[in-house]
Amino acid sequence: MLVADKWREYELIDTGSGEKLERWGGFTLRRPDPQIIWPLAEETVAWQRANARYHRSTSGGGEWDTKVKLPERWSIGYKELKFYIKPTSFKHTGLFPEQAANWDWMMDKIRQANRPIRVLNLFAYTGGATLACAAAGADVVHVDAAKGMVNWAKENAELSGLGGNPIRYITDDVFKFVAREERRGVKYDAIIMDPPSYGRGPSGEMWKLETDLYRFVESCSAILSDNPLFFLINSYTTGISATVLTNILSLAISRQYGGKMMSDEIGLPITASGLCLPCGILGRWEA
């Protein structure tokens, strides 16, 4: 497992009985997590004093039960990057801290390339990978279908002092965008994607990761440059093996470009137990 263990302003304090206790800067939150199927050893004072707890609704979504009035948003930092945190009605906070393990890898790859690198970040959310690549010196194209998430990413860039960096923000369907870039002959040295389990394709058809991911990665291979640097797939879809991502990259990318691949789980260290919480999987191809 690749563990994001270099955080200072985020901490996974404890886990158990379907919940996790986290420190996000100066605030602690209790949130459900389906991976946590072991019992809670003890509901300590830290659990009881959490600033907010998320409760799921039987009709979908949920709500936060707060013990203190939380600010509308606040910020935390990872190395030179900064992010706004805002608890949402779907339990998320606008940041997946386990992705720091990928940010470090991407930044190292870009800095060691010793040449201009152009990155395409698809399903780019609030821009964690976008900021990491921009801070390392890459030109980045950030694409997400949700306008609110794209605006959040812009604000994170400003907060990180990267507002003047060459980042192009696109609010669009990623499938349509990739198809247009291919027609235009636009190329990228690196592609990052974090596709959802389900969604809708460019013509309204249903997207399902298990049946459509290979086809989409193959279409993305058509917009890679002649000398690509890396290709990264993240997935939070349960039931998909990390090895599946390696196989997809092998067939869709490595056949043409050679290089090497790896796949693994990605996770966070748990302070109280010394264990690690698995948070998703990844597949990496690199030249």
N, C-alpha and C positions, 0 to 999 in steps of 0.2 A: 504494500500500500504506500502511495505517496502521501505524506502527512504535511499539512500546512502548520508548521510548528514555530514560525518566526514572528507571530503576532505579539504586539505589546498592548494594544488598546482593545483587543477582542480576546475573550477566553471562554472556552466551553468548560464551565465549572464542574458540572455533575450531570448524570443521566440516570434514568430508571423509570419503570412503569409507564413507558410511552411518552415521556417528556424529557426535555433538556433544559438546563439552567445555564444561561449565557450572560456574560458581561460585555456590553457594547459601550465602550467608553465609561461614562459615569453612571450607567443604568443597567440593571439586571432584568432579564426577561425570561419567562417560562413559556416554552412552546412545545406543541406535540411533535413527535417524529416517529414515523411508522417503523423505522429500523430498530428502535429501542424496545425490544421485546423482553428484556431482563428486568427484574424487580429493582425498585429503588431501595438501596441499603438503609437509608435513614433520611427522613424529611427534616433536614437540619434547619437552623435559624436562617441560613442563607436562602433556602427554598421559600420559607415562610415570609421572608422580607423582600421577595422579588418585587420590583417596581410595577410590573405588569404581567398578567397571565392571559394567554390566548385560549379561548374556549371555542370548540367547534360547534356549529349549529347542525341539527339533524336535517335541515332543509338546504344545506350548502353554505359555504363560507363560515363565518363566525364573528367573534368580537373579542376585544381586549378588555379585561377587568383590571383597572389601574388602582394602585394604592396611593400613588402621588400623581399630580398633574404632570404628564410628560410634555416636553416641548414638542411643537409640531414636527420638528426634525432636529437632529444634532449631527455632529461629524466625528469620525474616527479616522485614524491614519494607519497606513501600512508602508513602512519605509518612506519613500518620497511621495507616495500617493495618498490622497484624501478622498473620503466618500461621505455623502450625506446618508444618514440612517433615518428611516421613517417606518414605524410599524404600520402595516397595511391590513385591510379587512380579510386578506387571504393568508394571514400569519407571517408573510414574508416581511423583510426589513429593507429590501432594496440592495442587498449584498449577500453573496455566498462566500463566506470567508475561506472555505476549503480551496477555492480557486487560486489563492495566493501561491500554492505550489506550482500551478501553471504559469502565473505571472512571472515568477522568478526564472523559470525555464525559458519563456519567450524573450524576456529581457536579455538574458545571457546569449541566446541565439542571435538576436538582432545586433547586439553590441559586438559580438565576435565575427560577424559577417564581413565587417570592414568594407561595406558598400551600401548604396541606398537600397532600402527595403520598403516595399509597398505591401500593406497588409489589408485584407478584407475580413471584417468581423461581422458574421451573420448571426441573426437572432441575438443581437448584441446587448440587449437589456439596458442596464444603467452604466455600462461601459467600463467594467473592471479591466478586461483584457485590452480594450481600446486605450485606456490610460497607461497601462503597463507598456504597450508597444510604442505609444507616442513618447513616453518618458525615455525609452531606450533609443529614440532617434528615428523611428519609422514614420512614414506617411501612412495614415490610416483612413479607411472608408468604413464607417460604422452604419450598419443597416438593421433596422427593427421596424416591425409593422405598427407598434404602439407609439403614438406621438408623445404621450406622457413619459414613457421610458427614455425616448430620445432626448427630450428636454432635461430629464434628470441626469442623463449622461453628460450633457453640455455643462450643467451646473457642477457636476463632479470635476470636469476638466478645469473649469475656472477655479474651483476650490483648490485644486492641485497645482495651480500655476501653469497649466497647459493650455489655457484658452487661446494663446497665439500660435500653438503648434499646428502643423498641417493635418487636421482632422476634418473629414467631410462627413456630415451627418445626413443620413437618408432615412426618411420615414416611408417605407414601401414594403410590399410583399417581397420576401427574399427570393422566391422562385422566379418571379417576374424580373427582378433586378439582375439576377445571375444570367438569365436568358438574354436580356438586353446587353449586358456587358460582353457576352460572347458575340452577339451580332456586331457590336461596335469594335471588336478586336482588342478590348481592354484586358490587360494582364496583371496578375498579382504574384508577388514572390512568396506570400504566405496567406493561408486561409484558416480562419478559426470559425467553428460553428458549435452552437449549443441547441440543437433542434428539440422541439417539444415532442411529447409522445403522440399527441393528436393535434390536428389543426386543419386548415383548408389550403388547398393549392391555388394556383393562379387563376383557374377557371371555376373556382368554387368547389372543386372536388375535395373529398376528405383526404387528408394526409394522415398516414399511420407510420410511425417510425419503423416498425418491424418489416413493413413491405415496401416502403418508399425511400429509405435512407440510402441504399446503395445507388439507386438511380440518381439521386440528388448529388451525392458525392462525385459520381461519374460526370455529371454535368458541370460541376465545379472544377473538375480536372481540366476542362477545356479552356478555362481562363487563368490557369497557372502559367507563369513565365517559363522561358526556356531553361532558367536556372533557379528553380524554386528553393526556398529555404526550409519551410515546414508546413505541415497540415495537421490541425488539431481538431478532434471531435470530442465534445463532452456529452454525456448522457446521464439523465436522472430517471430514465425509464426502467422500472423494475422488470426483471425477467430477461434482460439483455445482458449477455456475458461480455466482459471486456475483450475477450478473444474475438468476438464477432466484429468488433471495431478494427482489430488488427487485420482480420481477413478482408474486410471491406477495403481498407487502405492498401493492402497488398494487391488486390485485384484492380482497383480503380486508379491507384497512384503509382505504386512501386513497379508495376509492369512496364511503365513508360519511363520512369525517372530513376529507377534503382533506389538507392538509399536504404535506410533502416527504419524499423517500426518497433513500437512497444505499446502494450496496453496494461492497465492496472486499475485498481480501485483508488479513489481519492478520499481523504478523510481528515479528521481533526483530533488532536489529543484531548483526552478527558482528564482534567486536573485531579479530581477526587480519587479516581480509580487507577490511573495510569494506563488505561485502555485507549483504544482509538475508535471513534465513531465513523463507520463508512458512510459516505455522503453521495457517492455516484461513481461513475466509471469514466475512463478516458482512453482514447487511442491517439497515438502520435506517430506521424511520419516525419522524418527529417533527412535532408540530403546527406 
